[in-house]
Amino acid sequence: MEKTWTVVGFEDESVEAVPTSWIIGDQCYWPTQKYSSVKNMIINNENVNTCWPLHKIKVFRNATCDNYLSARAKTKLAEETSDLQSEKENKRKRINKICSSSDDDETPQLSETRINLSPPPRYKKKKMSKTPLYQQKSSDDEPQHSQTLFNVSPAPSYKKILKTPKKRAETVVFTTPISSVGGSQSRAEAVCNQTCNKCCTRKDDRLILQTILTQTNVIKHMTSDVLLEMQQLKRNVRAVPEQSESLYDKLVDVKFPINDQETLDRFNNHLNSSSVYTLAVNELSKLGGKDTSHFIRRVCSTLLTVEFAQGFSFYGRKRKKPFHTLKITKVLIDAAEQAALGGSSCETEKCIQSWLRRCPEKCAKSLNNTI
């Protein structure tokens, strides 16, 4: 489809070149954006949007151009005259009419006569009335139409660029004309009214859906936070049976840390009881540590002194007493496993061996510090 521009005059006596597709009869669609945006839309000859408001216009003669620059040139000319025909088009060859008699014998006195016609009168531009055309009273010859109400803002002036805020286009109310004249215009108005109502309804629906989605996301995040807190509480709370008394209170005849063989034998005999064994495992597992090696160092230092432990070896080598045969070794392995620090029994045994191997060094170091 060929793009053309037409020069029109609005009710506020402003003149503008608009795309021809925006014009319907004696009315023109006009966007509600800023003038800078509207100007770019005019230059690009964008398609009409039926949601735009309609305005009464006056269409000049010879006002349609196939390019925007020519239409802009005619816009300045339209401020002076209503006929926008160019000077080249106005220059026409005048044909002199020759009046001669068909019978020379009967009218010998008549000769060729040239008739020079006077130039046509210049059209005087009439001032446009400030009263809107739709409010003026129609003549008796014209068909009567029902009243059409426009609740729209006037088109912006070409000379004055107004910065208007973005607002929702106001609803245009149309009524059906009485006569059949202008039927295409009334159908376009009805389509515009229906489209505007749909646009407003869609905007309201989008706002409601956006609010619902926001509230749903908030509830989802709150539920996720509550679940995370519950899982953290489950990890922290461990099913440890409540003990009426601690290991130290129950074993009165055993003094910790153990520093002689007799006390170690009594403690080893107490561990043969299942209740004492379970109590010892639960009590020692609460000491905790960074890893298995740290946990074993803390527990062994609580149960045995370094001076007494240096006489033991895990397997009884170097003429030392065996440590793996004692009941306390199994208590250390089970306590490390319950504290979730022991990867395996072999790893826990290696940590016990390392602690027993360093006991002589620690004992010698403590003696040097005392001296």
HUUR-V597948 format. One line per field, one symbol per residue. ss: DSSP state (A for helix, B for strand, O for the rest). phi: phi as a letter, one per 40 degrees, with the letter a starting at -180 (. if undefined). burial: b if it has 9 or more other ideal C-beta (glycine too) atoms within 8 Angstrom, else e. A space follows every 10 residues. Layout:
BEGIN
ss = ???
phi = ???
burial = ???
END
This chain:
BEGIN
ss = OOOOBBBBBB OOOOBBBBBA AABBOOBBBB OOOOAAAAAA AAAOOOOOOO OOBBBBBBBB BBBBBOOAAA AAAAAAAAOO OOBOOOAAAA OOOOOOBBBO OOOOOOOOOO OOBBBOOOOO OOOOOOOOOO OOAAAOOOOO OOOOOOOOBO OOOOOOOOOO OOOOOOOOOO OOBOOOOOOO OOAAAAAAAA AAAAAAAAAA AAAAAAAAAA AAAAAAAAAA AAAAAAAAAA AAAAAAOOOO OOOOOOAAAA OOOOOOOBOO AAAAAAAAAA OOOAAAAAAA AAAAAOOOOO OAAAAAAAAA AAABOAAAAO OBBOOOOOOO BBOOOOAAAA AAAAAAAAOO OOOOAAAAAA AAAAAAAAAA AAAAAAAAAA O
phi = .ccbbbcbbc ccgcbacbdc cccbgbbbcb cccccccccc ccccfcccbc ccccbcbbcc cfbcbcaccc cccccccccb acbccccccc cbccbccbbb ccbcccbccc bcbcbccccc cccccccccc cdcccccccc ccccbccbbb bbcccccccb cbcbccbccc cbbbbccccc cgcccccccc cccccccccc cccccccccc cccccccccc cccccccccc cccccccbcb ccbcaccccc cccbbbccba cccccccccc cccccccccc cccccccgic accccccccc cccbcccccc cbbcbgcffb ccbccccccc cccccccccg bccacccccc ccccccccdc cccccccccc c
burial = eeebbbbbbb beebbbbbbb ebbbeebbbb bbeeeebbee bbeebeebeb ebbbbbbeeb ebbebeebeb bbebbebbee eeebeeeeee eeeeeeeeee eeeeeeeeee eeeeeeeeee eeeeeeeeee eeeeeeeeee eeeebeebeb ebeebbbeee eeeeeeeebe bbebeebeee ebeebbebbb bbbebbbebb eebeeeeeee eeeeeeeeee eeeeeeeeee eeeeeeeeee eeeeeebeeb beebeeebee eebbebbbeb beeeebbebb bbbbbebebe ebbbbbbbbb bbbbebebbb ebbbeeeeeb ebbeebbbbe bbbbbbbbbe bbeeeebbbe bbbbbbeebe ebbeebeeee e
END
